[in-house]
Amino acid sequence: MLHYTKQKITLLFSVLVLAATTAHAQKVQRLQPVWWFGESGAANFNFYRGTTQVLNDNLTVPAAFHKGKGVRPYASLLTEYRPGKVWGGMLNIAYDNRGGKFKDVIAPCNCIATLSTNTSYIAIEPSLRIAPFANSFYIFGGPTVSFNINKSFTYTQEKQADLRSEWSGIHKTLLSAQAGAGIDIPLSSKTNTTQVMLSPFVSFLTDFGHVPRSTESWSVYTIRTGVALKFGMVKKTATKTPVAETQAAPATVTEKEVQFSVRAPKVVPLNRQVKETFPLRNSVFFDQSSAAIPDRYVQLNKTTAVSFKENQLQESQPENLNNGRSARQLAVYHNILNIIGDRMRANPASTIALTGASYKNPSEGKIMAENIRQYLVTVFGIDGARISTEGRDKPVIPSEQPGAVNELALLREGDRRVDITSTSPELLTQVGGSTAGFLKPVEITTVQSDPLDSHVLFNVAGANDAFDSWSVAVKDDQGNVQNYGPYTSDQASIAGKTILGNNPQGNYTISMTGHTKTGRTVTKESSVSLMKMDDPKQEGLRYSILFDFDKSKSIATYEKFLTDIVSPLIAENGTVIIHGHTDIIGDEKYNRSLSQNRATNARQILERALSNAGKKGVKFESFGFGEDESLAPFENRLPEERFYNRAVIIDIIPAK
């Protein structure tokens, strides 16, 4: 077993080195975060040495045990620090099971005796991380501090009852060491600001120091093989560049195929209080492997449900409503079952229909719907007769269209859900067209940092087709240069306060440099003036329009909502910023165009409504960001996040 395991480890180590060398030869430029976070899972191949006969103060077995082995699980939360391409650090906080079974012995009664153990630890493993080839292959090593959490054993002997007890003399803390190697395999595109890596690894944990007990000589060494999933964020920060460097740029050729423009606010708001009318998506998304309600949805018990009120969700939530990831809104949505229970409890005449969908398995879809029904009946005391259930193989409005062949896994993940519909207005106030069944919205009030109107937007129309990449240099009056990029899409955004830094105001020359697919260089220039403003008293409004995965559904479906609900809230001389988004499914260029068209159409409807109402002086800005993850309202890990990213968001800012 040990020889075979060593062969596998040697082969895996060789594969890691070969793969890393190949990756290095490709010289792919990728955004490199400094900090990484994630988790890992592995198998511990544990091997025992020494002598073990006195198991505890009450039991000394007739025959001594010596060698043993076993395979047990290992799981950790991890952090990595990589300030450069070669040197870095790692920290794992882990559950580390060193259990196994000793080799059977023959007792004096000529009986077979066995001994197994499930000793396990919480381990802290700091390591030095070295990438010797400055690529994806790395080695690591460092101490291991282990805190015992399980010291059980099982002893059996023929003709006697099995004995389960705990070891005596177990060390509460052990100090040992480990060394290993791994390779980082990228799962995200090289320009994503959120980088994702899958990292197979192998390590050896010495038995030097890992002697579990203060008595006898039992020691444990381990060979570990597993995989880690790591996430890193890249924050595009400004860098100071000497003027002489910018003057040494290669000769440029101006091409007419691209148009460069800059949208910049003269006054940069740093924060703004916002009241958001947040629509609730009327779906509960289920994991692929289970018909149980996923743990991420907040589930109460009878006692806590009694005191639950929907308005509690407007308080004590993460205050990070901004143009990036929004944990607060997701926390509201994940209470969807409790919101439904609270509303049905307060409105005894209301009814709902639950339609569960599971790919080619309507009976499982029915079970999913029944599980939600059972939760509402058991926890909130809702009469089961008020809730109907149905099972289908696809939702009424599916994401997967007939003949689809691309990204089927993500599409089917979005179709594995239970949709909640109702004709009771107390539950489903329309936030959209007459057929939009989104739940009655929740009002959220919070402080918005770096609002969209504080950003400087760089637009390079045609860059996606003409350029391999492009970047911008921002030069102030003193000649200091900040460099941003590279970018590959038609649009990029930098917060105004990032450009200003510690300066209250400034004048800047913007130089765009693009590298064409034919190897030429294109430069274009513009200029902006910026000034900081921090007015926490200013209050804005935010509304969202959600879309299903349906190309035929247009913004016109929501005209009544925009005309009757949103437009009356827009004051004269105010500002309306409309930004469209999509999820990551589909062609990037198409998604950007789709989001831009929806944002433009929403703007036209509001402009027409304001004109009919006689309101004047309203300034409009509309943008289509497509699937740009740096500006998306949500991440794209979960199906509900992708559904919420299919949106047009309307920010209403009063006149200053």
N, C-alpha and C positions, 0 to 999 in steps of 0.2 A: 504493500500500500504506500509506504513512504517513498520507495524508489519510483513507483508509478507517478505519484504526486509530484516529485521533483522533476521528472521528465516533462510533465504538463506545464509546470511553472517555467522551466527553461525554454520550452517552445513558445509560451506566451510572451516571455521577455524578449525573445528574438523577433517575434512578430511586431511587438511594440516598437522596437528599435528600427526595423525595416520600414514600417509604416511612417514613422516620424521622419526618417531620412528622405522618403519619397515626398512627403508633404513639404519638407524644406526645399527640395529641388524645384517644386512648383512656384515658390516665391510669391504666394498669394498674399496681397496686402489686406489685412483685416483689422478692424477697430479692436483695440486691446484695453479692456477695463483694468483698472488697478486693483479693485476689490471684487471678489467673487464670493457668492454664497450658494449653498445647496445642501444636498444630502447624498448619502451613499448607502449601498447595501452590499453585503459580501457573505461568503462562506468561510468560516474558520476551520481549517484542517488542523486539529489539535493533536499533539503527541505527548505522551506521558513517559517520564523516566523516574528512577529512584526506587525506594522501598516504602510500601504502605501496608501496615498491619493494625496499628492502633487507630481505630476510626473515631472514637470519642472516649470520654471518661468512663462510659459504661460498656464499651464493646471493643474487645480485642479479638480479631478473627483468628482461627487456628492456622491459616496459611497466608503468607505474605504475598501481596500483589506487587508487580514491578512495572511492566510496560503497559501502555494503553493508547487508545486513539479515539477520535470521534469528529464528526462534522456538525458544527453548530452555527447559528446565525450571528451576524454582526450588522449594526445599523448606526449611522452617525449623522449629525448635523455638522456642516463644515464651513469654514471660512478660509479664503486664500488671499494673500497680499502679494501682488506682482508689480513692483515699481519699475522693473526693467525686463528685458527679454530673457535674462539668465537667472538672476537671483530672486528669491522670494521666500515667503513663509506660508505654512499651513497650520490649521488648528481644527481637530476633530473632537467633538463631544459625543461619545458613543455608548451604545449598549453592546457589551463585549461578552459573549458566552464562550467559556473555555471548558464546557462539559465534554464528556466522552465516556468510554467504557474501557475498564482495565481488561487485560488478557486473562481469560479464565484460569483458575488454579484448581488443584485437587486437594481437598481437605483430608485430614487424617482418617475420616470415615470412608475414604475412597469415593467421596461425593464431589461433584462439580460445584464450585463456588464462583459467583460472579459479583462484580462491583462496578456500579456506574454512578456518575455524578453529574449534576447540572450547575456547577459553580459558574457564576456570572458576575459581571462588574459594570460599573459606570466608569468609563475610561476617558482621561484627558490626554490627547496626543498632539503636542506641538511638534512641528517638524520644520527643518530647513528644506526648501524646495529649490532644486537646481535644474535648469534646462541646458544641458551641456552643449547642445548644437544650436541653441537660440531658436528652437522651433517647438513643435507640439509635444515632443518627448521630454519627460522629466524624471528625475530621481528625487527621492526624499528620505529623510532619516531624522530621528530624534528620540527623546525619552517618552515613556508611557507611564502615566500615573493611574493606577486602578483602585477603585473603591468597591469592596465586596458588597453585593446585594443579595446573593443566593449562595448558601453553603450546604445544600441538601445532597444526600447520597441514597442509593438503594443497594442493599446487600441481599443476595439470595444464596441459598444452599439447599441442595436436594434433601428432601425429607424434613425440611424445616420451613416455617412461615417466613415470607419475605419481610425484610426489615427496612423501613424508611425512616431516616433520621437526619441529623445535621452533624457535620464535622466539628470536632473540637480543635482549638488552637488555630483557627483560621485567621490569617492576617487581615485586618480591616483595610490596610493600604499597602500596595505593592508598587515598587519603582523598577521599571524594566526599560527596554529599548526596542526600536523597530527600524527597518530600512526597506525601501521598495522602489517601484518604478511604475509609471503610467503614461498614457498618451491622451491628449485632448482632441476629441473629434467634434468639429463644429456642426451644430444643427441649425444655425441661423445664417442669413446672408451676411456677407462680409461688411456691409455698410450699416447694418442695424445698430442702433444705439443700445439695444438690449441684446447681448450676446449670450448664446446658450451652448454649452459644451457637454458631451457625453464622454466620460473618461474611464475606460477600463484600467484596472490597476492590479498589481500583485505586490505583496510585502511579506517580509519574514520578521517574526517577533521572537526574540531570543528568550531562552529560559533563564538567562542570567538575571537574577533578581525576581523572576516569577516563580517563586517557591510558595505555594498557597498557604502552607501551614508552618507553625513554629516548631512542630515535632516531626520526626522522621525526615525523609529526603525526597519527597514527591516534588517534581518540577514539571513545568509545562512550556513547550515551545510550539509556535503556531505558524503555519503558512496560510496567508489570507489572499483570496482572489475575489474581485467584485467590480462594481461599476459605480461611478459617481455622476450625478446630474448637477451642473453648476450654472449659475446665472450671474452675469456681470453687466453693469450699466456704464455706458460711456457718456460723460458730460463734455460736450464740445466747449472747451474753455479757450479764452483768448490767450495768445502768446505774444510777448513783446519781441519784435524783430527789428534789428538795426536797419536804418533807411538804406544803407549801402547795399544790403541784400536784395531789397526790392528793385534797386536800380540794375541789378545784374541779371534780370529776367531775360530769357531768350527772345529773339525777334518774333513779332506777332503778326498774324494775318487776320483781318476783320472779315467776318462772314455775315452775309445778310440773312442766313437761315434762322438765326436766333435773335430774340429781342430781349434786352435786359432792362428791368425796371425795379425800383425800390419803393415799398410802401412803409413809411416811418411816421410815428406820432411825434409831433413837435413837443408835446407834453407827455411824459412817460408815467402813468399811474403805477405805483408799486403795489398797492392793495386796494381791494374794493369789497364792501359788504354786499352780498348777493342773496336774493330770495329766489330759490329755484322751485319751479313746479315740475316735480320729477315724475314722469309717467311710469307706471308699473307694467312691465311686460307680463302678459297673462299666460305664462308657461312655467312649468317646473321641469328642468332638464335632468335626466337620469343617467347614471354611469352605464357604460356598455355591459358590464359584468353583473349587474344586479338590478332587481326590480324594487329594491328598498329605496326609500327617500334618502338622497345623499346627505352625508353629515354636514356639508357646508350650508344647508338650509337649516335655519334656527328652529329647533323643535323643543317645545315646552312640556312640562307635566301639568297635571290637573291643578296643582296648587299655584304654580307660577302663572298659568293661563288666566286664573281668576282676576289677577291684578294687571294683566297686560292691556294696554291701551295703545292704539295706533299712534297717538300724538307723542308717545314716548320716543318714537324713532326720530323725532325732530331734535332731540337733545342727546348729549353724551355720545356722539358719534365722532369718528376721526375728522378733524377740521382740515381736510386737504382738497376741497373743491377747487379745481384749477383746470388748466388746459391739458393736464397730464392724467396719470392714473387716479381714479376716484374711488377710494375705499369706502367713503361715506355713502355714496349712492348704492354701491353693491351691498353694503350692510343693510340698507333699507330693503332692497329687492329680496335678499335672502331671508327676510321675515315675511315673505309673501303668504305663507300658509297661516301665520298668526294674524296678519292683516285681514285675510278672508274670514278667519274664525271670529275676530272681533267685530267685523262689519255684519256678519250673519247673525251673531248674537245680539247685536243692537237693533237689527231689522228682521224680526221673526217671520215676515212674509217673503223674504228674499229667497231665491233658489239659484243653484248653479248646476252646470253640466261639466263633467270631467271626461275628456277624450284622451285616452292614452294611446301612444303609437310606438310600436317596436318593429323593426325591419323584418318583414316576412313572418311575424309572430304576433298576430292580433290578440291572442289569449294572454301573452305577457303584457301587452299594452293595457288590457283590462285589469290585470293584477296591479300594475303601477297606479292606475286610476283608483282602484279599490283601496290601496294603501293610503292615498291622500284622503279619501273619504273616511277611512277608519280613524285617521288622525283627528280630523275635524269633529267626528262623532265622539270619540273617546276623551279627547283633551278639552275641547270647547263645548261639549254637550249639545252639538247641533243634531237635530232630528235627521236621521238618515234618509227619510223620505224626501227631504229637500235637496238631496244631492243625487243626481243620476250619473252613471258611469258607462263608458263605451270603450271598446278596444279596436284598434285599427293597425294595419301594417305601415301606414304613412299618415302624417297629420293632414288635416283638411287643407292647409296651405303648406306644402312640403318645401324643403330646401333643395332636395335632389330632384332634378327635372328628368323627364324621359330621355334616354340616350346619353345622359351625362357620363363622362369617363374620367374627368379630372377631379382630384381632391375629394374623392368619394368618402373617405374616412371622416373628414371634417363635416361634410354635408350630412352624413348619416348620424353623426354625433348630435347635430342640431335638430334632427328629426326624431330623436329618441326622447320624447317628452310627453307631458300631460298638459293639454291646453285647458284653461278655465274660461268658460263662457257663461253669460247670464243675460237675462232680459230685465233684471232688477236694477233700476237707476242708482239705488243706494250703493251698489257695489261697483258699477262700471260706468262712471261718468265719462263721456267721450272726450278724449284728447286726440282728435284726429277726425277722419271722415265718418260718415254714417255707418260704415261697416267695420270700423276699427274697434276691436274689442279690448283695448288696453284698460287695465284697472284704473279706478279713480286715483288720481295722482296724490303724492305726498309732498307737503310743503317743507322745504329745507332752507334754513338760513345759516350762512357761514361767511367767512372771510376768504376771498379769492386772491391768491398770490399770483403775481405776474400775469394779469388778465391779457387776453389775446390782443387787445388794442394797445398794449404796451410793447408789443413785439415789432421788430423790424423784419419785414418780409422781403426776401429776395426772389424775384420772378425771372426765370430764364426760359422764355417760351421757345419750345423746340429742342431743349437740352437733352431730353430723353432719347431723341432720334439722332442728334448731331454729335453729342459728346460722349466720350467714355467717362469723364468726370469733370467737375468744375469746382472752383473754390472762390472765396472772396477775401480781400484784404481791406481792413477798415483803418484808415490813417487819420489821426487827429491833427490839430494845428501845430503841435510840437514835433510832428514827424514820427510819433510812436505808432506802430502797426500791430493790429490784431488780425490773426489769420483764422479762418473758419473753413471747414470742409475736410476732405472732399465730399461732394454730393453727386448723385446720379439722376435724381428726378428733376422736374421743372421748377421746384419751389423749395425754399429753405427758410427757416425762421430762427431768429436769435432774440432773446429778451433784451429790451432796451436797457435795463439796469445792468445787464452783463457787459454791454458795450461801454456804458458810462463809468462803470466801476465805482470809485469813490468820488468821482467828479459830479457836481450838481448839474452841469450842462456841458455841451461840447458841439463843435462842428466837425464833420467827418467827410472824407473823400472815400467813396466805395469803388474798389476795382475788382471786377469779375474776370477771372482767368479760366478759360475752358480748353480742354484738350480733346480735339476731334478724333473721330474713329480712323481718320487717315493720317494722324500723327501731327497735325498742325496745332497751333495755339491761337486762341481768340481772346482778345481783351476788350472790355467795355467798362465805362465809368459812369458814376452818378455821385450825388452828394446828399447829405442829410444833416439836420440840426436836431439835437435832443435836449430835453430838460426834464429833470425829475419832479414828480409831484406825489406827495403822500397825503391823501385826504380820506381817512377812514370813515368819515361821515357820509361820503357819497355811496348811494345804494343803487344797485342794479337789479334787473330781473332776468331770469333765464327760463326759456321754454325749449322743449325738445320734441321733435317729430320722429317717430320710429317707423322703420320699414321692414317688411318681411323680405325673404329672399325671392323677389319677384320682379323681374325686369319691367313687366307691363304696368306695375303700380307707379303712378306719377305723383308729383307734389299737388296736382290739381285735386286729388282726393281729399286733401286737407284744407281746401280753400275756405270752407265755412268756419273751421277752427281758427285759421289765421285772420280772417276778416272780422269775426264776431268776438273772439276771445283775446287775441294778441294785439291787434291794431289799436283798440281803444286804450291800451296801456302805454302807447308810445306818445310821449309829450312833444310839443313843438320844440324845434331846435335841439332835440336829443340826437343820439347816435344809435344805430342798429347794426350789429355785427352778426352776420349769418355765415356759419361754417358747416360745410357738408363733410361727412365721413363715411367710410365703408369698413367692412372687416377685411381680413387678409385673403379671403377666398376669391379666386378669379384673377384676371389679368390686371396688373398694376396700372397700366395706362388707361384701360377701360374704367377701372374703379375711380381714378382721379376725374375723368371726364363725367362719369355718372354723378359723383358728389358735387362737382361744380355746376352741372345742369340743375340739380335739385336745389342747390343754394340760390342760384340765379332765379329760378322759377318762384321760390318762396319770396324772394325780394320783390319780384314784379307784382305778386299778389298783394303784398303789404303796401307797396307804393301806390297801387291802384286804390286800395281801401282808404289810405290816408288822404289821397287826392279827393276822393268822394266825400270825405269827412271835413275837408277844408283845412287840414293841418299843414303847416309850412315849416320849412327850415330843417327838416329831418335829414341827417346824413346817413347814407347806407354804405356798408362794405360787405362784400360777399366773397367767400373763398371755398374752393373745393380741395380738401386735403387727401381725399382718397383713403388709402390704407396706411398712410404715413403714421407709423407707430409712435414717433416722438411727439405727435400732436393729437393722437387718438384719445377720446374720452376714457376708454378702458383698455386693458390689455386684451390679448386674444387667446389666452390659455383655455378658458371655459366657454362652452357654447353660449351661455347667457351674456358673457362679455362681448362675444362676436355679434350677437343680436343687438346689443345696445350700441355697438359701434356703427350699425347701419342707421345713421341718424343725420338729421339736420338740426343744429343747435342755434337758437336765436338769443343773443344777448342784447338787452335793452338798457342803454346807459343814459341817464337824464342829463340835461344841459348843465354845464358847470356854472 
